[in-house]
Amino acid sequence: MSQVDFFPIRLKQGDALIVVDVQIDFLPGGALAVAGGDKIIPIVNSYIERFIRSHLPVFATRDWHPSHHRSFIAQGGPWPVHCVAGSNGAEFAPGLFLSDAAVIVSKGDTAEAEGYSAFENPELKHRLDNASIQRLFVCGIATDYCVLQTVRDALKLDYQVFLLHDALAAANVHPLDGLIAERIMADEGALLITLDDLS
């Protein structure tokens, strides 16, 4: 359910879309599969199309890990090997529509870089500042990890954040993790919307 009552939301200069980690390893059959990760792709594409049509920037984040990344089980982390830089699993989902104009933001690209938040890569904020971005529209995988941390950092940096509720997939290591993450983001100031809320 949407939390805003000023419908429809009109895209305008100063807006940007951030598509978080829609990568092969996070889709069903991938090394760190997220249930429903493939189901959100058509909706994500609809958001991308809206932003392209409005001549607004699209950013796509990706895990881009070295083979000995700290998050991998062999290094004492919680996750199986996934999204190793240059591997097939690290590629964006084949059905994801990213134009040549999309800005790719890699994260977790050193062994010690955690890589949950896209803002760990300073290039993201640099690009947003250069484009005078004030509002961020965020979707992708996984609600309870990389989306959560990216949104929380964006809010700390005083961006207005719209969480695209219909274009999220949660890892749900525990069954309610995704819902809890959405509540945390909402409580901290993110506004939950769907595609129908955009003009």
N, C-alpha and C positions, 0 to 999 in steps of 0.2 A: 504494500500500500504506500502511496506517495505521502510525503510529509509536507508538501508545499501547496499553497492555495492560490498562487499567482500564475494560473495556467492561461495560455500555454507558455512554456519557457522558450523565449526567442534566442536563438544563437546570434552572437554578435562578435565584433572585433574584441579581442582580449580573451576569447575562449579557446581552449585546446582539449583534444581528446587524448587520453592515455589508455592504451590497450596493453594490459599487463600479461606477459608470459603465455600467450596462446601458442604453445610449442608442442611438437610431436610427442615428446616424452611425458607431457602432462595430459595427453589424450588417452582414451581407452586403448589398451594394448601397449602403451608406452612404459618406460622404465619406472615412472612415478605417476601412474595414471590417476586422474581425478574424475570420478563419476560425473557424467554429464558435461565434461569438458568439450566434447564435440558438438553437443546440442546448442551451445551458446554461439557458435560461429556465425550462423546466418543473422542473428540479432546484432552481433558485433559488426558484421559487414554493413548492416543497415545504419548503424551509428557512423561508421567510417564514411559511408556514402553521403550522409547528411553533412558531415564536416567538410568533405571535399566539395560538395555542391555549394557550401557557404564560404568557400575559400579560406577555411580555417585549418590550422595545423593539426596533424595526427602524429602522435609519438607511439612507438611500439617498443616495449621493454622485453628483454630476454635474459634468462639465466645463461651465462656463458662461462662455464666453470672449467678450471684446469682439472686434469684427471685425478689430482690428489687434494681436491677441495675439502675444507674442514667439515663441511656438512655431510660428507660421505661416511658410511658405517666404518669403512676400513681406517678412517682417520679419527674415529671416535664420535662421529656425528650421528644424527638420527635417520638419515635418508640413504637409500640405495644410490648408486652412481646414476646421475642424470644430467642432461643438458651439457655434456662436455663440449667445449668450444670446437667447432668444426665438424661435429658428429651429425648424423642424420637426425638423431633425437633432439638436437638443439635447434633444428630448423623450425621456422614458423609453420603452423598447420597448413597443409596444402590448399585448403579451401578458404583460407583467410585472405581477404582482398586488401593488400597493402600496395599503394601506388608508389612509384619511384620517389615521390615527394615526402613519403613518410620518414620521420626521423627515428633511426634505430638507436636505442639506449641499452648497452650491455651492462650487466651487473654481476657481482660475485665472480669477477674475472681474474682474481688472484686467490691463492690458496687460503688466505686469512680473511678475505672480504666476505662478510656474511651473505650479502646479496638479497635480502628480503625486500628492502625498500629501494625503489628506483632512484631515490634521492641520494643514495650512497655514491652514485656516480655524479660528481659535480657538474658534468656536462649538461645534465637535464635542467638544473636550475639556471645555468648560464643561458641555455637556449630559450627557456621560458622568459627570462628577464629581457633578453634581446628582442623577443617578440611582444613584449609588454602584456604578457598573459596574466589575467587576474582570476579567471574561473577555470577549473579543471573538471572534466567529465571522465570518470574512471570506471573501467570494466576489466574483466579478464579472470585469470586463474592465479592463485587460489584465493578465494575470499578471505580465508582465515590465516593466510601467511603473507604473500607478497602484495596482494591488494590491500590488506589491512595495514601493513607497515608503510606502504606508499601513501595511502590516504592520511594516516596519522602524521606523517612527516609533512605532507602538503598543508595540513591544517596548522601545524606548528609554524609553518612559513607564511601563514596568513593568506593562503589562497582560499577562495570559496570553492568547496568541493561538492560536486553532484555525483553520487554513487549510483551507477546504472544497474539497478536492482535486477533487471531482467536479463542481464548479460554477465552474470557471475557464476562461477562454479567453485564449490568449496571442497577441500580435501576431507574434512570431517573425520579426522583421526578419532575423535570422539563425536558421537552422532550430532550434537548440537553446536559444534564449533563454528560452523558457518553463520548460524543465526546469532550466536553470541558476538561474533566479529562484527556483524552488521549493526547490532545494538551498540557496541563500543564506538563504532564510527559515527553513528547517529548521535550518540550522547556527546561526542566531542565536536559535533558541528556539521558533519556531512549530511546532505539532503538526499534521501532515497527517491529516485524517480525511475520512470520507464520510458520507452520510446514514444508511447502515446502522449507523454507530457511535453514533448518537443513540438513546436510549431513547424 
